[in-house]
Amino acid sequence: MQSDALSQLSSLSSDQLQALASALTTEYQAHKDKGLKLDLTRGKPSSEQLDLSDALDGILNGDYTTANGTDARNYGGIDGISELKALGAEILDVKPEQILVGGNASLALMFQAVMQAHVFGFNGPESAWNKETTVKFLCPVPGYDRHFSICETFGIEMVTVPMTATGPDMDQVEAMIKADSQIKGIWCVPKYSNPTGVVYSDDTVKRIAELAKIAGPNFKVFWDNAYIVHDLTDTPKTLANIMSLAEAAGTEDSILQFCSTSKISHAGAGVAFLNASTANLATFKKLLGIGTIGPDKVNQLRHAKLFPTVDALKAHMKKHAEILQPRFECVLKHLNEAFGDNTLGAWESVEGGYFISFDTQPGLASKVVTLAAEAGVKLTPAGATFPYGKDPEDKNIRIAPSVPTMDEVDAAMAIFVTCVQLATVEQQLG
């Protein structure tokens, strides 16, 4: 009965809406009375997933020598050990000489790369973005909050472009870049985009690879390929090779590609990769070498032993998928059952990555997040998937089901569904 009423909400009388609101309030209070404390905020690996890489502990068995005879315990090797450069090159399908291997966080490499471009320039001091009166970045939305925080830190103005089922709206991207030479970059999460789960189409990747041809000087594509091997199915969509396409177009100096093992091995003790042109890597390493005498090569060697080939890594990721997929299926089951026959919410089924993006009716995301928190379910703050934390329609919510147990995901989604329903009915009454 409740489901039928929700599917025809706009046609209900005031008395019918009041009755529905009362029933949902009772349901919501029952959830609150359970006193649950559940967290769907960030896309962290679960303990089960982290356990998959516990062989890292003691894997070197006292042998710290790399394949080329280097003692990994010592200083040096600013761009990482050769074994990990080869692995990164296989993952991204690029040349090993185009790879730099860093510490556990690709985010740190992204921050460093923005600092390089903004403060020092990639092509001499005069190429630094801060020579401009205003510097702007294109940000596909909904997107990744930590990308936006980097821009805010450097005072870079963020300009939004909508995400579509094939990636950013490229007609709008190209039009904006042609019209404004102050746009110096674009953020991209091209495979299982955070949070929508979209995989960029081949045409989208090709057009992004060629943006430098129509952009102002010193334009950079920040290609955050965080989920390149994070498939949940055996037949995943493929992603076109951005660096290969850029090399064909003569725009390789505009591409900075990142990925890491943060959601592959131990999240806080992994390795990160930067893929860039030879010229960009030389510039990046020069500045990096002023701030450090080299990365943690012992940890890099541990990862080289755990993942001696990209096939070994892919087999490892299948184990991750076996843990994650039931959690995602649980989220989608709740969403389909609650909203499949009405317009109270919209979402996309995902085939990989760590998130599900859910849109409420406009103006309700903040209320849903507040209601959920009061009932014991923490969600990412409404607006976090937009620059400056401001979703102009206040409708997007990012769901991250990886950390909780299956029972906890089930319980959290039951609460989430009730919160969306209650907020929507109350809005209709108001």
Residue, then its C-alpha position, 0 to 999 in steps of 0.5 A: m500500500q505504501s509503495d503504491a502511494l509513493s508511486q503516485l505521490s503528486s496525485l495524493s490528497s493532503d489527508q493521504l499525504q499526512a497519513l503516509a508521512s505518519a506511517l513513515t515517521t513511525e518507521y523512521q522512529a523504529h530505525k532510530d530506536k535501534g541505536l545503530k552506528l553505521d558509516l557509508t561515508r568514504g570508499k575505504p577497503s574493508s578489513e576483509q579486503l585488506d587481509l588479502s594483502d597480508a602476505l606483504d608482511g615478511i615477503l622479502n625474507g631479509d632480501y632487500t636487493t632489487a632486480n638491478g642490484t640496488d639495495a632498497r634500504n638506501y637513499g636514491g631512486i627518485d622515480g622508483i624501482s624498475e620492477l614497480k615502474a614496469l608494473g605501473a606501465e603494464i597497468l596503464d599500458v604505457k612505457p616504463e620510462q613514462i612512469l614515476v613510482g611514489g609513496n602510498a597516495s596518488l593524491a599526494l602526487m596530484f597535489q605535487a603536480v598542481m603545485q608544480a604547474h601553478v607555482f613553478g610551471f612545467n615549462g620554465p617559470e613563465s609557464a607557471w599558472n600563477k602568472e595569470t590573473t585568474v586560473k580556472f579548472l573544469c570540474p565534471v560534477p558530481g565529482y571527487d571532493r579531494h580534487f576540489s580541495i586541491c584547487e581551493t588550496f591554490g585559489i584556482e577557480m572551479v567551473t563545473v561541467p555536467m557528467t553524462a553516461t559517456g563522461p563529461d559533456m564534451d560539447q560544453v567542455e570544448a566550448m568553454i575551453k575555446a572561449d576561455s584561455q584561463i582554463k588551465g586544467i580538467w579533473c577526470v576519473p575516467k573509469y568508474s568515475n567517483p561517484t557516478g561509476v561512469v566509464y568514459s567512452d572512446d570518443t570522450v577519451k579521444r576528445i579529452a586527449e586533444l583538448a590541448k590543441i584548442a586550450g590556452p598555453n600550459f593546459k593539463v589533463f589530470w587523469d585520475n585513473a584510480y579504479i582502472v583495475h577495480d572491476l566487479t564483473d568478468t566482462p568489464k567495459t574497456l577504457a581507451n588509452i589516453m596517453s596513446l591517443a595524446e601521443a598520436a595527437g601530439t599533445e602528450d605534454s598535456i596529460l598527467q595520469f595517476c593511479s595507486t594500489s591504495k585500494i589494491s593492497h594495504a590502503g595506507a601503505g601502498v604505492a602510487f604511480l604518475n604517468a607523464s611525458t618524458a619532458n614532464l617527468a624530468t621537470f617533476k623529478k627535479l622539484l621532487g628531488i629537492g623535497t625528498i631523497g627518494p621514496d620507500k623502496v623497501n615497500q615498493l619491493r614488497h609490492a613487486k614481490l606480491f604482484p610480480t606480474v599484472d596477471a597476478l594483480k588482476a587475480h588479486m582484484k577478483k578476490h576484491a570483487e568477490i567481497l565488494q560485489p554483494r555489498f553493491e548488489c545489496v545497495l541496488k536491491h534496496l534502491n530498486e525495490a524502493f524507487g524502481d516504480n517511482t520518481l523519488g530517486a535516480w541512480e546508476s547500476v555500477e560495474g566497478g569502483y567504490f561508489i553509487s551516486f544517488d539523486t533525490q528530488p531537488g532540495l532534499a539531499s541535505k535533509v536526507v543526510t541529516l535524517a540518516a545521521e540522526a538514525g545512526v547512518k553517516l553519509t558523505p555530506a550533501g554537496a561534497t561531490f560539487p566544488y566548494g561543497k555546494d550542490p546547486e540542486d541539493k540532490n546528490i548523495r554518494i553512497a560508499p558500501s565497502v567498509p560495513t559488513m553485509d548485515e550493516v549495509d543491509a541495515a543502513m540502506a533500509i534506513f536510507v530508503t526510509c529517510v528519502q521517502l520521509a523527506t520527499v513526502e514532507q516536501q510534498l506536504g510543505 
